[in-house]
Amino acid sequence: MVIMISLAPNGAPYRLSILVLLSLPACAIPAEWTIVPSVRARLSYTDNMNLAPPGQARGEFTTEVSPGVSIDANGPGLTLRMDYSLQRTLHTRQADRSTQQLDASGHADLVRDWLSIDARAGISQQNMSAFGPQLLDPSQTTGNSSTVRTTSISPVLRHYFHGLATAQLRYDYQRVSSGRLLGVRSDGLNLQLTGDNGGQGWNWDLRADRKNIDDAVLPPVTMSDTALTLSYPVNSRLSTFVTGGYEKSDYHSTGKQPEGRYGSVGGNWTPSPRTRVSASVGRRFFGNTYNLDAEYRLRSMAWTLNYNENITTTHGEFLSIPPTGLSDFLYQLWATRIPDPQTRLQTIKVFLLISQMLGPDGNVNFFSHRYYLQKDWRLATVYSGPRSALAFNLSTTQRTAQTSSAIDSPLLGPDELALEDRTRQSAAQAGWNWRMSPRSNLTVGASHSRAESLTTGRSDRNTALTLTLTHQLRPKLSASVDLRHVRHTSNAGGNYRENGIGAALMVAF
């Protein structure tokens, strides 16, 4: 089975192959397939279509028609999920527009215990900068948003050598594009050898990476990393590890050369099946480095706490896989509350999206061609009762540029090149879902975020309140009503308020 989607950005024909390497084995591997076409129609009104300051705001009605398809396949050697929609927006006071949304991922085992393939693809509307108007509704139009397309294909060779080690060789091809603003391709090899000591005493893990990055506006960059990790189980609940390695990158840094030896020490603590903590401390070429990954689960509640710091890029963040702990927890917990898997997935998706309205963690992955040292904190929790669920998310992202701002001149004006040298974004989010009846759900979301330029002193704040009511009219027909109120303030000007309302019908076939 080959899945192809036709795209036409800027009026030019453009074809993107979705999970093309999965197309060959898809028909041969036994799996349960679910294909659900759908059509969504929505009428909405906003009193500030272009998110303009007071006196320039104008209201407008829009009509949206969105045909789409959802594909799920699950089997012993194949997992595939794809959600795609084509959104046609009809405006009353400006030109009509077409946008697309795609979220696809899959895994296929070609030769058992030897060869497999992972693939992902996405199309989404993203804010270009954390400063300025922030897009929340696809029907809105701002100069601070663009369509981002991502593709990742990874064939993997894996084999277990009894009594010696498990070997894995992975090739990654990745692409991120957004018209003339972003165009990055990368390919890399990863070799990993994990020792087999039968669960007794010391064990080892050897990893070697090499990645080539081709940015349309930069010279090619090569990144390499080799590391050896030794681990020791102190007891059944606690293990320790030490890592040593050497890394080298040839991008033009404004500070220390991005290369050198590094090391870290840490431990894993699992006091119970519901509690897990992993932490480490070390040193790399940019200084001391820390990592924390903790999770605590009760019967009806889950907590996660994460801290990470690394050298990253805009395209790397678009390709990163967001944490799934809370969504997996709700999927298992709501199995009896919402028996239908498709309805359950959609309800969880709406609930988490509303409680994370400004991005996966409330912070904006702003467009840039630069390399950054990024430090992330994230605390998230979700509680689910018999008829309601409550989620909270607190996060902070700090970026320090490692390369010159001159390379971002195509994205920023000459007076704004220093704006993103050092930034800090913080967000607090909350979402509440109430299952009013077996067919009705009410979801309320609140979000407040702050983006600061530590170099120029600019500070922007965004507050959003949303309410969504959904009702299942018939087994394949649902209706929804949504309300929102948004405020944006900045010490650089451009303050605005926006209120919106919408009503939608969705038919699944």
C-alpha positions as CSV (number, residue, x, y, z in Angstrom):
1,M,0.0,0.0,0.0
2,V,1.4,3.4,-1.0
3,I,0.0,6.5,0.7
4,M,0.5,9.7,-1.3
5,I,-0.8,13.2,-0.5
6,S,-0.9,15.9,-3.1
7,L,0.2,19.3,-1.9
8,A,0.4,22.6,-3.8
9,P,2.2,25.4,-1.9
10,N,2.3,28.7,-3.7
11,G,0.3,27.2,-6.6
12,A,3.2,24.9,-7.6
13,P,2.6,21.1,-7.7
14,Y,4.3,19.4,-4.9
15,R,4.1,15.7,-3.8
16,L,5.1,14.3,-0.5
17,S,5.5,10.6,0.1
18,I,4.1,9.6,3.5
19,L,5.8,6.6,5.1
20,V,7.0,5.4,1.6
21,L,9.3,2.8,3.0
22,L,6.3,1.2,4.8
23,S,4.4,0.9,1.6
24,L,6.0,-2.3,0.4
25,P,5.5,-4.4,3.5
26,A,2.1,-2.9,4.4
27,C,0.1,-5.4,2.4
28,A,2.2,-8.4,3.3
29,I,2.2,-7.9,7.1
30,P,-0.9,-9.1,8.9
31,A,-2.6,-6.2,10.7
32,E,-6.0,-4.8,11.6
33,W,-6.7,-1.8,9.4
34,T,-9.2,1.0,10.3
35,I,-9.8,3.7,7.7
36,V,-12.2,6.5,8.6
37,P,-12.9,9.3,6.0
38,S,-14.6,12.4,7.5
39,V,-15.8,15.9,6.6
40,R,-15.9,18.8,9.1
41,A,-17.8,22.0,8.5
42,R,-17.3,25.0,10.8
43,L,-18.7,28.5,10.9
44,S,-16.8,31.0,13.1
45,Y,-16.6,34.6,14.0
46,T,-13.6,36.6,15.4
47,D,-13.6,40.3,16.4
48,N,-9.9,40.6,15.5
49,M,-9.0,38.5,12.4
50,N,-5.5,39.8,12.0
51,L,-4.7,40.1,15.7
52,A,-4.2,43.9,15.4
53,P,-3.9,46.6,18.1
54,P,-7.1,48.4,19.2
55,G,-8.4,50.7,16.5
56,Q,-7.1,48.4,13.7
57,A,-9.0,45.3,14.7
58,R,-11.8,44.1,12.4
59,G,-14.3,41.4,12.8
60,E,-15.0,38.7,10.2
61,F,-17.0,35.6,9.7
62,T,-15.3,32.5,8.2
63,T,-16.6,29.2,6.8
64,E,-14.4,26.2,6.9
65,V,-14.8,22.9,5.1
66,S,-12.3,20.2,6.0
67,P,-12.4,16.7,4.4
68,G,-10.0,14.3,6.1
69,V,-9.0,10.7,6.7
70,S,-7.8,8.8,9.7
71,I,-5.9,5.5,9.1
72,D,-4.9,3.0,11.8
73,A,-3.1,-0.3,11.4
74,N,-2.0,-2.6,14.2
75,G,-0.4,-6.0,13.9
76,P,2.5,-8.1,15.2
77,G,4.9,-6.3,12.8
78,L,3.2,-3.2,11.7
79,T,2.0,0.0,13.5
80,L,0.7,2.9,11.5
81,R,-1.3,6.0,12.4
82,M,-2.2,8.9,10.1
83,D,-4.5,11.9,10.5
84,Y,-4.9,14.2,7.5
85,S,-7.2,17.0,6.7
86,L,-7.4,19.6,4.0
87,Q,-8.9,22.8,5.3
88,R,-10.6,25.3,2.9
89,T,-11.4,28.6,4.6
90,L,-13.9,31.0,3.0
91,H,-13.5,34.6,4.2
92,T,-16.0,37.4,3.9
93,R,-13.5,40.3,3.7
94,Q,-10.3,38.7,2.2
95,A,-9.1,36.0,-0.1
96,D,-10.0,32.4,0.6
97,R,-7.2,30.1,1.8
98,S,-6.4,26.4,1.9
99,T,-4.3,24.8,4.6
100,Q,-3.4,21.3,5.6
101,Q,-2.8,19.3,8.7
102,L,-1.0,16.0,8.8
103,D,0.3,13.8,11.6
104,A,1.6,10.4,10.5
105,S,3.9,7.8,12.0
106,G,4.6,4.2,11.5
107,H,6.8,1.2,12.3
108,A,7.2,-2.0,10.2
109,D,9.3,-5.1,10.8
110,L,10.6,-6.3,7.4
111,V,12.7,-9.2,8.6
112,R,12.0,-10.3,12.2
113,D,14.9,-9.5,14.6
114,W,16.9,-8.0,11.7
115,L,15.3,-5.2,9.7
116,S,12.7,-2.6,10.5
117,I,11.6,0.9,9.4
118,D,10.4,3.9,11.3
119,A,8.8,6.8,9.5
120,R,7.1,10.1,10.4
121,A,5.6,13.0,8.5
122,G,3.8,16.2,9.5
123,I,2.2,19.4,8.1
124,S,1.2,22.1,10.6
125,Q,0.8,25.8,11.0
126,Q,3.4,27.2,13.3
127,N,4.2,30.5,14.9
128,M,7.5,31.9,13.5
129,S,8.5,33.9,16.5
130,A,7.7,33.9,20.2
131,F,7.4,37.7,19.9
132,G,4.4,39.3,18.3
133,P,0.9,37.9,17.4
134,Q,0.4,34.3,18.3
135,L,-1.8,32.1,16.0
136,L,-4.3,30.0,17.9
137,D,-7.0,29.3,15.3
138,P,-6.0,28.2,11.7
139,S,-8.7,30.5,10.3
140,Q,-6.7,33.6,11.5
141,T,-4.1,35.4,9.4
142,T,-0.9,36.9,10.8
143,G,2.5,37.7,9.5
144,N,4.0,35.6,12.3
145,S,2.9,32.1,11.1
146,S,3.9,29.7,8.3
147,T,3.3,26.1,7.2
148,V,5.9,23.6,8.3
149,R,6.4,20.2,6.6
150,T,8.5,17.5,8.3
151,T,9.6,14.1,7.0
152,S,11.7,11.4,8.8
153,I,12.5,7.9,7.4
154,S,14.7,5.5,9.4
155,P,15.6,2.0,8.3
156,V,17.1,0.0,11.3
157,L,19.2,-3.1,11.3
158,R,19.1,-4.9,14.6
159,H,20.4,-8.3,15.8
160,Y,21.0,-10.1,19.1
161,F,24.3,-11.9,19.4
162,H,23.7,-14.4,22.2
163,G,25.9,-13.9,25.2
164,L,27.7,-10.9,23.6
165,A,25.6,-7.9,22.7
166,T,22.7,-6.5,20.8
167,A,23.8,-4.5,17.8
168,Q,21.7,-1.8,16.1
169,L,22.6,0.3,13.0
170,R,20.1,3.1,12.1
171,Y,20.1,5.4,9.1
172,D,18.1,8.6,9.5
173,Y,16.9,10.8,6.7
174,Q,15.1,14.0,7.8
175,R,13.7,17.0,6.1
176,V,12.1,20.2,7.4
177,S,10.8,22.9,5.1
178,S,8.6,26.1,5.2
179,G,8.7,27.8,1.9
180,R,11.7,30.1,1.5
181,L,12.0,30.5,5.3
182,L,13.3,27.1,6.2
183,G,14.8,24.3,4.1
184,V,17.0,21.8,5.9
185,R,17.9,18.2,5.0
186,S,20.0,15.8,7.1
187,D,21.1,12.3,7.0
188,G,23.0,10.3,9.6
189,L,24.2,6.9,10.9
190,N,23.9,5.6,14.4
191,L,25.6,2.5,15.6
192,Q,24.8,1.1,19.1
193,L,26.2,-2.0,20.8
194,T,24.6,-3.0,24.1
195,G,26.4,-5.7,26.1
196,D,24.7,-8.9,27.3
197,N,25.9,-9.9,30.8
198,G,22.8,-11.9,31.7
199,G,21.6,-9.3,34.2
200,Q,24.6,-9.8,36.4
201,G,27.2,-7.1,37.4
202,W,28.6,-4.5,35.1
203,N,27.2,-3.9,31.7
204,W,28.2,-1.6,28.8
205,D,26.8,0.4,25.9
206,L,28.8,1.8,23.0
207,R,27.3,4.4,20.7
208,A,28.7,6.2,17.6
209,D,26.8,8.9,15.7
210,R,27.6,10.9,12.5
211,K,25.2,13.4,11.0
212,N,25.4,15.6,8.0
213,I,23.1,18.7,7.9
214,D,22.4,20.7,4.8
215,D,20.7,24.1,5.4
216,A,19.7,26.1,2.4
217,V,21.4,29.3,3.7
218,L,24.4,27.8,5.5
219,P,27.5,25.8,4.6
220,P,27.0,22.0,5.3
221,V,27.6,21.0,8.9
222,T,28.9,17.6,10.2
223,M,28.3,16.4,13.7
224,S,29.9,13.3,15.3
225,D,29.6,11.8,18.7
226,T,31.1,8.6,20.2
227,A,30.4,7.5,23.8
228,L,30.8,4.5,26.1
229,T,28.5,4.0,29.1
230,L,29.2,1.5,31.9
231,S,26.3,0.6,34.2
232,Y,26.1,-1.4,37.5
233,P,23.0,-2.6,39.3
234,V,23.4,-1.8,43.0
235,N,20.2,-3.7,43.8
236,S,16.8,-4.5,42.1
237,R,15.7,-0.9,42.6
238,L,18.9,1.2,42.0
239,S,21.5,1.2,39.3
240,T,24.4,3.6,38.5
241,F,26.1,4.6,35.3
242,V,29.1,6.6,34.0
243,T,29.5,7.9,30.5
244,G,32.5,9.1,28.6
245,G,32.8,10.3,25.1
246,Y,34.1,12.7,22.4
247,E,32.0,15.0,20.3
248,K,32.8,17.3,17.4
249,S,30.7,19.8,15.2
250,D,32.0,22.1,12.6
251,Y,29.4,24.9,12.7
252,H,30.9,28.3,13.2
253,S,30.5,29.0,16.9
254,T,30.8,32.5,18.4
255,G,32.1,31.0,21.6
256,K,34.0,27.8,22.4
257,Q,34.6,25.4,19.6
258,P,31.8,22.7,19.7
259,E,34.1,19.8,20.3
260,G,35.9,17.9,23.0
261,R,35.8,15.1,25.5
262,Y,32.8,14.9,27.9
263,G,31.6,12.8,30.7
264,S,28.7,12.3,33.1
265,V,27.6,10.1,36.1
266,G,24.1,9.3,37.1
267,G,21.7,6.7,38.4
268,N,18.3,5.1,37.8
269,W,15.9,4.5,40.8
270,T,12.7,2.5,40.5
271,P,11.4,2.1,44.1
272,S,8.1,0.7,42.8
273,P,6.3,-0.1,39.5
274,R,4.7,3.3,39.7
275,T,7.8,5.4,40.4
276,R,10.8,6.0,38.2
277,V,13.6,8.5,38.5
278,S,16.7,8.9,36.2
279,A,19.2,11.7,36.8
280,S,22.8,12.6,35.7
281,V,25.4,15.3,36.0
282,G,28.3,15.9,33.8
283,R,30.4,18.3,31.8
284,R,30.5,19.2,28.0
285,F,32.4,21.8,26.0
286,F,29.8,24.5,27.0
287,G,30.0,23.8,30.7
288,N,28.3,21.7,33.4
289,T,25.3,19.7,32.2
290,Y,22.3,18.1,34.0
291,N,19.5,15.8,33.2
292,L,16.4,14.6,35.1
293,D,13.5,12.4,34.0
294,A,11.0,11.4,36.8
295,E,7.6,9.8,36.7
296,Y,5.1,9.0,39.4
297,R,1.8,7.3,38.9
298,L,-1.2,6.6,41.1
299,R,-4.4,4.8,40.2
300,S,-6.0,8.0,38.8
301,M,-3.1,10.5,38.7
302,A,0.2,10.8,36.9
303,W,3.1,13.2,37.4
304,T,6.1,13.8,35.2
305,L,9.2,16.1,35.8
306,N,11.9,16.6,33.2
307,Y,15.0,18.7,32.8
308,N,17.2,18.6,29.8
309,E,19.9,20.7,28.1
310,N,21.5,20.2,24.8
311,I,22.7,21.9,21.6
312,T,19.7,22.1,19.3
313,T,18.2,23.9,16.2
314,T,14.8,24.9,15.0
315,H,14.5,22.0,12.6
316,G,15.8,19.6,15.2
317,E,13.0,20.7,17.6
318,F,10.3,20.3,14.9
319,L,11.5,16.7,14.4
320,S,11.7,15.8,18.1
321,I,9.2,13.4,19.5
322,P,7.0,15.0,22.3
323,P,6.5,13.1,25.5
324,T,3.6,10.7,25.5
325,G,3.4,9.8,29.2
326,L,0.2,11.7,30.0
327,S,-1.7,10.7,26.8
328,D,-0.7,7.0,27.3
329,F,-1.9,7.2,30.9
330,L,-5.3,8.7,29.9
331,Y,-5.7,6.2,27.0
332,Q,-5.4,3.3,29.4
333,L,-7.4,4.9,32.2
334,W,-10.3,5.9,29.9
335,A,-10.7,2.4,28.4
336,T,-14.0,1.8,30.2
337,R,-15.1,5.4,30.2
338,I,-14.8,5.7,26.4
339,P,-14.7,2.2,25.0
340,D,-14.4,3.2,21.3
341,P,-10.6,3.6,20.6
342,Q,-11.1,6.3,17.9
343,T,-13.4,8.4,20.1
344,R,-11.1,8.0,23.0
345,L,-8.1,9.1,21.1
346,Q,-9.9,12.2,19.7
347,T,-11.2,13.2,23.1
348,I,-7.7,12.9,24.7
349,K,-6.2,14.9,21.7
350,V,-8.7,17.7,22.1
351,F,-8.3,17.8,25.9
352,L,-4.5,17.9,25.8
353,L,-4.4,20.4,22.9
354,I,-6.7,22.8,24.7
355,S,-4.6,22.6,27.9
356,Q,-1.4,23.2,25.7
357,M,-2.7,26.0,23.5
358,L,0.6,27.7,22.5
359,G,2.6,24.6,21.5
360,P,3.5,21.1,22.7
361,D,4.7,22.6,26.0
362,G,3.4,26.1,25.8
363,N,6.6,27.6,24.3
364,V,7.3,28.6,20.7
365,N,10.0,26.9,18.6
366,F,10.9,30.1,16.8
367,F,12.3,30.0,13.2
368,S,16.1,30.4,13.1
369,H,19.1,29.0,11.2
370,R,21.3,29.3,14.3
371,Y,22.5,26.6,16.8
372,Y,21.4,27.1,20.4
373,L,22.1,25.8,23.8
374,Q,18.6,25.0,25.1
375,K,17.7,24.3,28.7
376,D,14.2,22.9,29.3
377,W,12.2,22.4,32.5
378,R,8.7,20.7,32.4
379,L,6.4,19.7,35.2
380,A,3.1,18.1,34.1
381,T,0.3,16.3,35.9
382,V,-3.1,14.9,35.0
383,Y,-5.8,13.6,37.4
384,S,-8.8,11.7,36.1
385,G,-12.0,10.9,38.1
386,P,-15.1,9.0,37.1
387,R,-16.5,11.9,35.0
388,S,-13.8,14.5,34.9
389,A,-10.1,15.1,34.3
390,L,-7.8,17.9,35.2
391,A,-4.3,18.6,33.7
392,F,-1.6,21.1,34.6
393,N,1.6,21.9,32.8
394,L,4.5,24.3,33.9
395,S,7.5,24.8,31.6
396,T,10.5,27.0,31.0
397,T,12.7,27.0,27.9
398,Q,15.9,29.1,27.8
399,R,18.0,29.4,24.6
400,T,21.5,30.9,24.2
401,A,22.7,31.3,20.6
402,Q,26.0,29.6,19.7
403,T,26.3,31.1,16.2
404,S,26.1,34.6,14.7
405,S,22.8,36.4,14.3
406,A,23.8,37.5,10.8
407,I,22.6,34.2,9.3
408,D,19.0,35.0,10.4
409,S,18.8,38.2,8.4
410,P,16.3,36.6,5.9
411,L,14.0,36.0,8.9
412,L,14.5,39.1,11.0
413,G,14.8,42.8,10.3
414,P,18.2,44.5,10.9
415,D,16.9,46.0,14.2
416,E,15.8,42.6,15.5
417,L,18.9,40.4,14.9
418,A,19.8,40.5,18.6
419,L,16.3,39.7,19.7
420,E,16.9,36.0,19.9
421,D,20.5,35.9,21.1
422,R,19.3,34.9,24.6
423,T,15.6,34.1,25.2
424,R,13.6,32.7,28.0
425,Q,10.0,31.4,27.6
426,S,7.8,30.3,30.5
427,A,4.3,28.9,30.4
428,A,1.6,27.8,32.8
429,Q,-1.4,25.8,31.4
430,A,-4.4,24.1,32.8
431,G,-7.2,22.0,31.2
432,W,-10.4,20.5,32.6
433,N,-12.6,18.0,30.9
434,W,-16.1,17.1,32.2
435,R,-18.0,14.1,30.7
436,M,-21.5,15.6,31.1
437,S,-23.2,12.5,29.7
438,P,-22.1,9.4,27.6
439,R,-22.4,11.7,24.5
440,S,-21.4,15.1,25.8
441,N,-18.0,16.6,26.9
442,L,-17.1,20.0,28.1
443,T,-13.4,21.1,28.0
444,V,-12.1,24.3,29.5
445,G,-8.5,25.5,29.0
446,A,-6.4,28.4,30.4
447,S,-2.9,29.3,29.4
448,H,-0.5,32.1,30.3
449,S,3.0,32.5,28.7
450,R,5.8,35.0,28.7
451,A,8.6,35.3,26.1
452,E,11.6,37.4,27.1
453,S,14.6,38.6,25.1
454,L,17.4,38.6,27.8
455,T,19.6,40.6,25.3
456,T,17.2,43.5,24.3
457,G,14.8,43.5,27.3
458,R,11.7,42.9,25.2
459,S,8.9,41.0,27.0
460,D,5.7,39.6,25.5
461,R,2.9,38.0,27.4
462,N,0.0,35.9,26.1
463,T,-3.1,34.8,27.9
464,A,-5.8,32.5,26.4
465,L,-9.1,31.1,27.8
466,T,-11.0,28.5,25.8
467,L,-14.2,26.5,26.2
468,T,-15.3,23.6,23.9
469,L,-18.5,21.7,24.1
470,T,-18.9,18.5,22.0
471,H,-21.9,16.3,21.6
472,Q,-22.3,13.0,19.7
473,L,-25.6,13.4,17.8
474,R,-25.4,10.0,16.1
475,P,-22.7,7.2,16.0
476,K,-20.9,9.0,13.1
477,L,-22.2,12.5,13.5
478,S,-20.9,15.0,16.2
479,A,-21.3,18.7,16.9
480,S,-19.2,21.2,18.8
481,V,-19.2,24.8,19.9
482,D,-16.1,26.6,21.0
483,L,-15.4,30.0,22.6
484,R,-12.1,31.8,23.2
485,H,-10.7,35.0,24.7
486,V,-7.1,36.0,24.0
487,R,-4.9,38.9,25.3
488,H,-1.4,39.8,24.1
489,T,0.8,42.5,25.7
490,S,4.3,43.6,25.0
491,N,6.7,46.4,26.2
492,A,7.5,46.8,22.5
493,G,3.9,47.7,21.5
494,G,1.4,45.7,19.5
495,N,-1.0,44.9,22.3
496,Y,-4.2,43.2,21.2
497,R,-7.3,41.4,22.4
498,E,-9.3,38.8,20.4
499,N,-12.6,37.0,21.0
500,G,-13.8,34.1,18.9
501,I,-16.8,31.7,18.6
502,G,-17.3,28.8,16.3
503,A,-19.8,25.9,15.7
504,A,-18.9,22.8,13.8
505,L,-20.4,19.5,12.5
506,M,-18.3,16.5,11.8
507,V,-19.4,13.4,9.8
508,A,-17.4,10.2,9.8
509,F,-18.0,7.6,7.1
